[in-house]
Amino acid sequence: MCSRRYGGGRVRSTTPAEDRYIVLSAKRNRRTPAQQVANQFLAASGKQISRKTVARRLRGGGLYARRPVVCVPLTRQHRTARLQWCREHHNWTEQDWTCVLFSDESRFSLSSDCRRQLI
């Protein structure tokens, strides 16, 4: 007769309470890098953990590293095209603009990871 032994993996370096502390300290200041959270954890508990361990604990707590994109990056060609368009339309009257419809219903993206149709 044989049976499966549980717990044969590597021992975790942090306890569940310490995991919660790491997540809470990252939530207090969301711009803190993982290395700085690891240094704060060292100062608070006396245990040394790596940046990767902090990143794994944050991922386990539902926090993921994302860099927000503020705007679409414009190249020199984009800027010159916009300037040219503005110069062509700067003397339009109110009557001319009544035929124009500006819509914000579409999602515009030059490069995107989402599987939406790009416009």
MODELLER restraints for C-alpha pairs under 7 A, 6 or more apart:
rsr = mdl.restraints
at = mdl.atoms
rsr.add(forms.Gaussian(group=physical.xy_distance, feature=features.Distance(at['CA:19:A'], at['CA:57:A']), mean=6.05, stdev=0.5))
rsr.add(forms.Gaussian(group=physical.xy_distance, feature=features.Distance(at['CA:23:A'], at['CA:58:A']), mean=5.64, stdev=0.5))
rsr.add(forms.Gaussian(group=physical.xy_distance, feature=features.Distance(at['CA:23:A'], at['CA:61:A']), mean=6.26, stdev=0.5))
rsr.add(forms.Gaussian(group=physical.xy_distance, feature=features.Distance(at['CA:26:A'], at['CA:32:A']), mean=6.61, stdev=0.5))
rsr.add(forms.Gaussian(group=physical.xy_distance, feature=features.Distance(at['CA:26:A'], at['CA:37:A']), mean=6.80, stdev=0.5))
rsr.add(forms.Gaussian(group=physical.xy_distance, feature=features.Distance(at['CA:34:A'], at['CA:51:A']), mean=5.40, stdev=0.5))
rsr.add(forms.Gaussian(group=physical.xy_distance, feature=features.Distance(at['CA:34:A'], at['CA:54:A']), mean=5.94, stdev=0.5))
rsr.add(forms.Gaussian(group=physical.xy_distance, feature=features.Distance(at['CA:34:A'], at['CA:55:A']), mean=6.25, stdev=0.5))
rsr.add(forms.Gaussian(group=physical.xy_distance, feature=features.Distance(at['CA:35:A'], at['CA:51:A']), mean=4.94, stdev=0.5))
rsr.add(forms.Gaussian(group=physical.xy_distance, feature=features.Distance(at['CA:38:A'], at['CA:49:A']), mean=6.07, stdev=0.5))
rsr.add(forms.Gaussian(group=physical.xy_distance, feature=features.Distance(at['CA:38:A'], at['CA:50:A']), mean=6.47, stdev=0.5))
rsr.add(forms.Gaussian(group=physical.xy_distance, feature=features.Distance(at['CA:38:A'], at['CA:51:A']), mean=6.11, stdev=0.5))
rsr.add(forms.Gaussian(group=physical.xy_distance, feature=features.Distance(at['CA:38:A'], at['CA:54:A']), mean=6.38, stdev=0.5))
rsr.add(forms.Gaussian(group=physical.xy_distance, feature=features.Distance(at['CA:42:A'], at['CA:48:A']), mean=5.30, stdev=0.5))
rsr.add(forms.Gaussian(group=physical.xy_distance, feature=features.Distance(at['CA:58:A'], at['CA:64:A']), mean=6.87, stdev=0.5))
rsr.add(forms.Gaussian(group=physical.xy_distance, feature=features.Distance(at['CA:108:A'], at['CA:118:A']), mean=6.57, stdev=0.5))
rsr.add(forms.Gaussian(group=physical.xy_distance, feature=features.Distance(at['CA:108:A'], at['CA:119:A']), mean=5.58, stdev=0.5))
rsr.add(forms.Gaussian(group=physical.xy_distance, feature=features.Distance(at['CA:109:A'], at['CA:118:A']), mean=6.16, stdev=0.5))
rsr.add(forms.Gaussian(group=physical.xy_distance, feature=features.Distance(at['CA:109:A'], at['CA:119:A']), mean=6.81, stdev=0.5))
